[in-house]
Amino acid sequence: MTKDRRHSIIAISLFSFYLLSFLFEGQVLHTIIKRFDISIQNIFLYAIIANFLGLFICGFLINNQKNAKDVMVFSTITCILFIMPFFFLPSLLWYISLIISSFAAGLYVAAWGFYFKNYTSSNEKIKTAADVLVLSNILMIMINMAAIHLSPYIALASSVIILFISLYFQMQLPKMQVIDKDNEITGNFEAASQRNFINAFILLFIFITIITVNSGFMYQVINPAFEHLKWLVSWYWAIPYIIAIYIMKNLPKKINHNYMLYVAIAMIGFSFLAFMALGRSAGSYLIVNTLMLGACGVYDLFWWSILGEMLDYHDNPAKIFGMGLSANVLGIFIGSLIGNIGDDINARYRTTIIAFVVVFVTLMILPILHKYLLNLLRNHAFLSTFYKMEEVKQNKNIRFLIELGKLTQRESQIAELLLKGRTYKMIAEELYLSENTVKTHVKNIYSKLQVKSKVELMGLIIDKD
């Protein structure tokens, strides 16, 4: 893992922890509110809207990595400043702070898309997404326990310190892109498959929005029902989520990851069945939460990694990443609105029925979504297939290309590294060449093999097998 990639992961993870433990109805904020016996439930909905807007519009405000870093730093400083009013008595500033901080947080996460694209290669996207989601949730558990069992102000002060640490790592990030990624994907894509990209992205947006309606139910209906299990909830809430992501990240190569999406949909359905049928005991909570948060882990990693791969097909990653994740927030908002209607009994039955409608709709959409994504991201899928091949088979396929194109020794070396997912910058460093020399060799390789892109280069191998 490169230093810049590591710093970007730490920076976004520490900032995301703040989102989970404070802004998104986190335990730190809840414990402070309960101390004063006040209700600011409606303001959470406004905060969600502000976060949605920040995510959605960020890509229209910035268009390069320098701007992205500036936005991340500005957003972090804003969140630090506007967390301060919560050390004092409730006031109108609390409401203003939540809305402004939520908007700034949306800008931050979307802007990080530049670092997700530029410092994580295609075959590492799922690992980066998993690292961010796991680290941020582990920190959230620790701070939640401090808020509940020690003092909300200790947890609040810890949140400020962690934001400062995140700011430190943000300052270490380069303002200019230092890795010249293989831009042939973007160019060939925009010329040939823009419509497919738009269709896939719109379908993914709809899918994320619909499936995360259940997350809104979780915040407004399920979590409050188990609020009396303070000790258990404080540490167990995100454990199934973390475990699910870890399993998905390390899933055996022979298992199709797509099957896990259907398993996750079934888990959501069973979770709501259990919520309606069982009581409010600790055992019931373990069943309901394990099913629900396990499914959330599978799906969060799915669309984070898919969005990460889609960044390679667009010049402005903040726009794609921000708009994609805004669908998640939109789903939570819709679910929260529905969950807030009616009393506890009505909400329980209503949300269960709607949850099954969501399960049915997502089952209908998923095969279509898979088809579009497979067509769009086949380059990544091919690279993954080659990467997972046994070394003997890899060498056999490389020899096939060398003989087919009558490649020189240097061209053979570069072709092998291309197939293994290396960027031009990486190849140049590994072979002690200039990047322009590498690009010249790649053009010659493509010419000899009569292909125009890495997609077609991989296609020669796939068609052969």
C-alpha positions in Angstrom: 0.0 0.0 0.0 1.4 3.4 -1.0 1.8 6.2 1.5 -0.7 8.4 -0.3 -3.3 5.6 -0.4 -2.7 4.9 3.3 -3.1 8.5 4.2 -6.3 8.9 2.2 -7.8 5.8 3.8 -7.0 7.0 7.3 -8.3 10.5 6.6 -11.7 9.4 5.3 -12.0 6.7 7.9 -11.5 9.1 10.8 -13.9 11.6 9.2 -16.5 8.9 8.5 -16.3 7.8 12.1 -17.5 11.4 13.1 -20.4 11.0 10.6 -21.5 7.7 12.2 -21.0 8.6 15.9 -22.3 12.1 15.8 -24.0 13.6 12.7 -26.0 10.5 11.6 -28.0 10.3 14.8 -25.0 8.8 16.5 -24.8 7.8 20.1 -22.6 10.8 21.0 -25.3 13.3 19.9 -28.1 11.2 21.4 -26.6 11.0 24.8 -26.1 14.7 24.9 -29.7 15.4 23.8 -31.0 13.0 26.5 -29.2 14.9 29.2 -31.4 17.9 28.6 -34.5 15.9 27.9 -35.3 17.6 24.6 -36.4 16.4 21.2 -34.8 17.7 18.0 -36.0 14.8 15.9 -37.2 17.0 13.0 -33.8 18.7 12.7 -32.3 15.3 11.8 -34.4 15.2 8.7 -33.1 18.6 7.7 -29.5 17.5 8.4 -30.0 14.5 6.1 -31.2 16.8 3.4 -28.2 19.0 3.9 -25.9 16.0 3.7 -27.6 14.8 0.5 -27.1 18.2 -1.1 -23.4 18.3 -0.1 -22.8 14.9 -1.7 -24.9 15.6 -4.8 -23.5 19.1 -5.8 -19.8 18.7 -4.8 -18.8 17.4 -8.2 -20.4 20.5 -9.8 -18.3 22.8 -7.6 -14.8 21.1 -8.0 -13.1 19.5 -10.9 -9.6 18.7 -9.9 -7.6 17.1 -7.0 -6.3 20.4 -5.7 -9.9 21.7 -5.2 -10.8 18.3 -3.7 -8.1 18.6 -1.0 -9.1 22.2 -0.3 -12.8 21.2 0.2 -11.8 18.3 2.5 -9.7 20.6 4.7 -12.4 23.3 4.7 -15.1 20.8 5.6 -13.1 19.3 8.4 -12.4 22.7 10.0 -16.1 23.6 9.6 -17.2 20.4 11.4 -14.7 21.1 14.2 -16.0 24.6 14.7 -19.7 23.6 14.6 -19.3 20.7 17.0 -18.2 23.2 19.7 -21.8 24.5 20.5 -22.7 21.0 21.8 -20.3 21.5 24.8 -22.8 24.2 26.0 -26.5 24.5 26.8 -29.0 23.8 24.0 -29.7 26.7 21.7 -30.6 27.6 18.2 -26.9 27.2 17.3 -27.3 23.4 17.8 -29.8 23.3 14.9 -27.7 25.5 12.7 -24.6 23.6 13.5 -26.1 20.2 12.5 -27.3 21.5 9.2 -24.0 23.2 8.2 -21.9 20.3 9.4 -24.0 17.8 7.5 -23.6 19.8 4.3 -19.9 20.1 4.8 -19.6 16.4 5.5 -21.3 15.6 2.2 -18.8 17.9 0.4 -15.9 16.1 2.1 -17.0 12.5 1.2 -17.7 13.4 -2.4 -14.4 15.2 -2.8 -12.5 12.2 -1.4 -13.6 10.4 -4.6 -10.5 12.0 -6.3 -8.2 10.2 -3.9 -10.2 7.0 -4.2 -9.8 7.0 -8.0 -6.2 8.3 -8.2 -4.5 6.2 -5.5 -6.3 2.9 -5.6 -5.9 0.6 -8.7 -9.0 -1.1 -10.1 -8.3 -4.5 -8.6 -7.8 -2.9 -5.1 -11.0 -0.8 -5.0 -12.9 -3.4 -2.9 -10.1 -3.6 -0.4 -9.9 0.2 0.1 -13.7 0.4 0.5 -13.6 -2.4 3.1 -10.7 -0.8 5.0 -12.6 2.5 5.2 -15.9 1.0 6.3 -14.3 -1.3 8.9 -12.0 1.2 10.5 -14.6 3.9 10.8 -17.1 1.5 12.4 -14.6 0.2 14.9 -13.8 3.7 16.0 -17.6 4.4 16.2 -18.1 1.5 18.6 -15.3 2.7 20.8 -16.7 6.3 21.0 -20.3 5.0 21.4 -19.2 3.0 24.5 -17.4 6.1 25.9 -20.5 8.2 25.4 -22.9 5.7 27.0 -20.7 4.4 29.8 -18.4 7.3 30.7 -19.6 10.7 29.6 -21.0 12.2 26.3 -18.6 15.1 26.7 -15.6 12.8 26.9 -16.8 11.2 23.7 -17.5 14.6 22.2 -13.9 15.8 23.0 -12.5 12.6 21.6 -14.5 13.3 18.4 -12.9 16.7 18.1 -9.4 15.2 18.6 -10.0 12.5 16.0 -11.2 15.2 13.5 -7.9 17.0 14.1 -6.0 13.8 13.4 -8.0 13.4 10.2 -7.1 17.0 9.3 -3.4 16.1 9.8 -3.5 13.2 7.4 -5.5 15.4 4.9 -2.6 17.9 5.0 -0.2 15.1 4.0 -2.2 14.3 0.8 -0.8 15.6 -2.5 -2.7 18.5 -4.1 -1.7 17.4 -7.6 -2.2 13.9 -9.0 1.2 12.2 -8.8 0.1 8.9 -10.3 -0.6 9.1 -14.0 -3.3 6.4 -14.2 -4.1 4.5 -17.4 -6.5 7.1 -18.9 -7.2 5.0 -22.0 -10.3 3.6 -20.2 -11.9 7.0 -19.8 -11.2 8.0 -23.4 -12.3 4.9 -25.1 -15.3 4.7 -22.8 -16.5 8.2 -23.5 -16.3 7.6 -27.2 -18.1 4.2 -27.3 -20.1 3.5 -24.2 -21.3 6.7 -22.6 -25.0 5.7 -22.8 -24.3 2.4 -21.1 -22.5 4.2 -18.3 -25.4 6.6 -17.8 -27.9 3.7 -17.8 -25.8 1.7 -15.3 -25.3 4.7 -13.0 -29.0 5.6 -13.0 -30.0 2.0 -12.3 -27.4 1.8 -9.5 -28.7 5.1 -8.0 -32.2 3.8 -8.0 -31.1 0.4 -6.5 -29.1 2.1 -3.7 -32.0 4.4 -2.9 -34.6 1.6 -2.7 -32.5 -0.8 -0.6 -31.4 1.8 1.9 -35.0 2.8 2.7 -34.6 -0.1 5.1 -31.8 1.7 6.8 -34.1 4.6 7.5 -36.5 2.2 9.1 -33.7 0.9 11.2 -32.9 4.4 12.6 -36.5 5.4 13.2 -38.2 2.1 14.2 -35.9 -0.7 15.0 -33.2 1.0 17.0 -35.6 2.9 19.3 -37.5 -0.3 20.0 -34.3 -1.8 21.6 -33.2 1.4 23.2 -33.6 -0.1 26.7 -30.7 -2.6 25.9 -28.2 0.2 26.4 -25.1 -1.9 27.2 -25.7 -4.5 24.4 -26.5 -1.9 21.8 -23.5 0.3 22.6 -21.0 -2.4 21.4 -22.8 -4.9 19.3 -24.7 -2.7 16.9 -22.0 -2.5 14.2 -20.3 -5.9 14.9 -22.3 -7.8 12.3 -21.6 -5.1 9.8 -17.9 -5.3 10.3 -17.9 -9.1 10.2 -19.9 -9.1 6.9 -17.5 -6.7 5.3 -14.5 -8.8 6.4 -16.1 -11.9 5.0 -16.9 -10.3 1.7 -13.3 -8.8 1.4 -11.8 -12.3 2.0 -14.4 -14.4 0.2 -12.9 -17.5 -1.5 -12.2 -16.8 -5.2 -14.4 -19.7 -6.3 -17.5 -18.2 -4.7 -19.5 -15.7 -6.9 -19.8 -12.4 -5.0 -23.1 -11.8 -6.7 -24.8 -14.7 -4.8 -24.0 -12.8 -1.6 -26.2 -9.9 -2.7 -29.2 -12.3 -2.9 -28.3 -13.7 0.5 -28.2 -10.1 1.9 -31.7 -9.4 0.5 -33.0 -12.5 2.2 -31.4 -11.4 5.5 -33.2 -8.1 5.3 -36.6 -9.8 4.9 -35.9 -12.2 7.8 -34.8 -9.3 9.9 -38.1 -7.5 9.6 -40.0 -10.8 10.1 -38.1 -11.3 13.3 -38.7 -7.7 14.4 -42.5 -8.1 14.0 -42.7 -11.6 15.5 -40.3 -11.5 18.4 -40.3 -9.5 21.6 -37.8 -6.8 22.7 -35.4 -9.0 24.6 -31.7 -9.2 24.2 -32.0 -12.4 22.2 -34.5 -10.8 19.8 -32.1 -7.8 19.3 -29.2 -10.1 18.5 -31.2 -11.9 15.8 -32.7 -8.7 14.3 -29.5 -6.7 14.4 -27.3 -9.4 13.1 -29.5 -10.0 10.1 -30.1 -6.3 9.3 -26.5 -5.0 9.9 -24.9 -8.0 8.2 -27.0 -7.3 5.1 -26.1 -3.6 5.3 -22.4 -4.5 5.4 -22.7 -6.6 2.2 -24.5 -3.9 0.3 -22.4 -1.0 1.5 -19.2 -2.7 0.4 -20.9 -3.7 -2.9 -21.8 -0.1 -4.0 -18.7 1.5 -2.5 -16.6 -0.8 -4.6 -18.8 -0.5 -7.7 -18.8 3.3 -7.5 -15.0 3.1 -7.0 -14.6 1.2 -10.2 -17.0 3.5 -12.1 -14.7 6.5 -11.2 -12.2 5.3 -13.8 -14.8 6.0 -16.5 -15.3 9.7 -15.6 -13.1 12.7 -15.5 -14.7 14.1 -12.3 -14.8 11.4 -9.6 -16.3 13.7 -7.0 -19.4 13.9 -9.2 -19.8 10.2 -9.6 -18.9 9.2 -6.0 -20.9 12.0 -4.4 -24.0 11.5 -6.5 -23.8 7.7 -6.0 -23.5 7.9 -2.2 -26.2 10.6 -2.1 -28.6 7.8 -3.2 -27.8 6.1 0.1 -28.7 9.2 2.1 -31.9 9.7 0.0 -33.0 6.2 0.9 -32.3 6.8 4.6 -34.4 10.1 4.3 -37.3 8.3 2.7 -37.2 5.5 5.3 -37.0 8.0 8.1 -40.1 9.9 6.9 -42.1 6.7 6.6 -40.9 5.4 10.0 -41.9 8.6 11.8 -45.5 8.3 10.8 -47.9 6.8 13.4 -47.4 5.1 16.7 -45.0 2.2 17.5 -47.4 -0.6 16.7 -48.5 0.9 13.4 -45.0 1.7 12.5 -43.9 -1.9 13.2 -46.4 -3.4 10.8 -46.2 -0.7 8.2 -42.4 -0.8 7.9 -42.4 -4.6 7.8 -44.8 -4.5 4.8 -42.9 -1.8 3.1 -39.6 -3.7 3.8 -41.0 -6.7 1.9 -42.0 -4.5 -1.0 -38.4 -3.2 -1.0 -37.1 -6.7 -1.0 -39.3 -7.7 -3.9 -38.4 -4.6 -6.0 -34.6 -5.1 -5.4 -34.9 -8.7 -6.4 -36.5 -7.5 -9.7 -33.8 -4.8 -10.3 -30.7 -6.8 -9.3 -30.4 -9.0 -12.4 -30.9 -6.0 -14.7 -28.3 -4.0 -12.7 -25.9 -6.9 -12.9 -26.2 -7.0 -16.7 -25.5 -3.3 -17.1 -22.6 -3.4 -14.7 -21.1 -6.5 -16.3 -21.1 -4.8 -19.7 -19.7 -1.6 -18.3 -17.0 -3.0 -15.9 -15.9 -6.0 -17.9 -12.4 -4.6 -18.0 -12.2 -4.8 -14.3 -13.8 -8.3 -14.2 -11.3 -9.6 -16.8 -8.3 -8.1 -14.8 -9.7 -9.8 -11.7 -10.0 -13.1 -13.6 -6.4 -12.9 -14.8 -5.1 -11.8 -11.4 -6.8 -14.8 -9.8 -5.4 -17.3 -12.3 -2.7 -19.7 -11.2 0.7 -18.5 -12.1 1.2 -21.3 -14.6 -1.9 -20.3 -16.5 -0.9 -16.6 -16.4 2.4 -17.4 -18.0 0.7 -19.5 -20.6 -1.6 -16.7 -21.6 1.3 -14.2 -21.7 3.3 -16.5 -24.0 0.2 -16.7 -26.2 0.1 -12.9 -26.6 3.9 -12.7 -27.2 3.7 -15.2 -30.0 0.5 -13.8 -31.5 2.0 -10.3 -31.7 5.6 -11.2 -32.1 6.4 -8.9 -29.2 9.9 -7.8 -28.3 11.3 -8.6 -24.9 10.5 -5.2 -23.5 7.0 -5.2 -25.0 6.5 -8.6 -23.4 7.4 -7.3 -20.0 5.1 -4.3 -20.3 2.2 -6.5 -21.7 2.5 -8.8 -18.7 2.4 -5.9 -16.2 -0.6 -4.3 -18.0 -2.5 -7.6 -17.7 -1.7 -7.6 -13.9 -3.4 -4.2 -13.5 -0.3 -2.0 -13.3 -0.7 1.7 -14.3 1.7 3.4 -16.7 3.4 5.1 -13.7 3.8 1.8 -11.9 5.3 0.1 -15.0 7.7 3.0 -15.5 9.0 2.7 -11.9 9.3 -1.0 -12.0 11.2 -1.2 -15.3 13.1 2.1 -14.8 11.6 3.8 -17.8 10.0 7.1 -18.5 6.2 7.1 -18.7 6.3 8.4 -22.3 8.5 5.4 -23.2 6.0 3.1 -21.6 3.1 4.7 -23.5 5.0 4.3 -26.8 5.5 0.6 -26.1 1.9 0.2 -25.2 0.8 1.8 -28.5 3.2 -0.7 -30.3 1.7 -3.6 -28.4 -1.8 -2.6 -29.3 -0.9 -2.2 -32.9 0.8 -5.6 -33.2 -2.1 -7.3 -31.5 -4.7 -5.2 -33.4 -6.5 -4.0 -30.3 -7.3 -0.5 -29.1 -7.6 -0.8 -25.4 -6.8 -3.0 -22.3 -10.3 -4.3 -22.5 -9.6 -5.8 -26.0 -6.2 -7.0 -24.9 -7.9 -9.0 -22.1 -10.5 -10.1 -24.5 -7.9 -12.0 -26.5 -7.2 -14.1 -23.5 -10.8 -14.6 -22.5 -11.8 -15.6 -26.1 -8.8 -18.0 -26.2 -9.9 -19.7 -23.0 
